[in-house]
Structures are given as C-alpha cells and as structure tokens.
Amino acid sequence: MAIVSAVCFVGLTALSVVFGSLRSYADQALEDKLNCNLKMALVDKSSRLALQQYEDANTHDIMQRADKQPASRIISTFTTALSIIQSIGESIGVLSILLKWNWIVALLILVSPVPSVVATFILSKNYYRIDFQRATKMREASYFQYLLSSDKTVKEIKAFSLSGYFAKKMQLCSKSSLNKICTILG
C-alpha cells in the first residue's frame, strides 16, 4: 500500500511540474496581452480628456496609477489563486501519505501555512494603501527627474540655474515617498 501511495505521489509531483510550466507560459502570455490592452485603453481615454482635466492633479494621479500598475499585479492575484489550488492538491497527496504514518504530523503540516497566508495578506493590503498614498509624490519626483534629465529641458534648466532647486524638490518628494514605504515595516 505504501508503494502505491509513493507512486501516486511521484506521479502527482510530475504532473505538478508540467502544469506549473504550462501555467507560467500562460501567465506570461496573459500578462503581455493585458499590458497591451491596458496601454491602449489608457491612450484611448487620455485622447478623450479635455485640456482642463490634464491640468488636474487627481487626473494625473489616476493616469499614472493606470500606467504604472503593471499587468503583473493583476496577474499575480490570478496566479496566487492557481498556486493555492495547486498547493491544496499537493497537500492532499502528502497528507494521505502522512495520515497513514502519523496523523498528528499531518495536522501540523496542514495548519502550518496559515500564519504565512495571513501575514502575506496583511502586508499586501498595507503595500497597496501606501502605494496609493504616495502616487502624487512619485509623480512629482518623476516630473522633476524628467526636467533634470531630458534633452528638451536641460538647456533652460542650466540657463536659469535651476538644477539645484529641482534636484532638491525631487529629493524631498523621493524622501517623502520612501518614508511612506518604511511605515509598512513598522
């Protein structure tokens, strides 16, 4: 009986590797397609905005979040759900072997991932909140970086001796953003 269980476990592990590879390929293809669709939707939406909306900071924040939110974040939610299903399947295989051996160990293995799942959920929620809050400062820092590094603006910046001023503004925005990130660490 133990040999049959071991053979089933090895077979399930092999299937898991094959499905993991297929899932990785499908994730990448889906992410590429989603990135393309998101970019096209953003371009379409921005082409229909009135000039006054472009001057609004909230509109810039929304557009930046839409542009900077890679499809990988959306796909990661889907991938996480698939990983959970895959892990449940693998756990059932391992648990069936462990139940025949020692049910207390099987119970401990079953319960052990719960703290990790809870911690991951809490950290992800906090990271999203902080990322949302720092979008304005990140946009400002990105704008100052553009001003200081773009060949279109560098001549005027140098001519009016504004490099130090914009560099200091960029540094303040970046520090503010980093301070918000540090709050996630407690």
C-alpha angles and dihedrals in degrees: 000000000000090000091054090050091049092049090049090049093051090047092050091048091052090049089049091055092048093047090045091057092047090048092051091053092046091048092054093047091048092047092051092049092046092049090052093048092047092051092048092048091049092050091047093049094045091050089059096050120108119239091251090058090055089057093053115099092213091056090052091050092051093046092048092050090050091048097042097042100093119212086243089078091054092043091047090065090053092044091050091054091050091047090053091052090047091048091050090054092048091045092053089055093048093043092052089057093043094048089060089049106037125343095199092059089046091054092049091050090049093053099038098085094055096088091049092051092049092048092048091050093050094047093047091051092049092046092053091049092050092044089053092049095049097048094099094052091045090052090050092048090049090051092051090048089052091050092050098044106032119104087217095063107024095088093056092043091053094042092055094037093238098139094098093045094051093041090054091048090049091049092051091050092047093048091049090051093047091049089056090051091051090057089068088063090055 
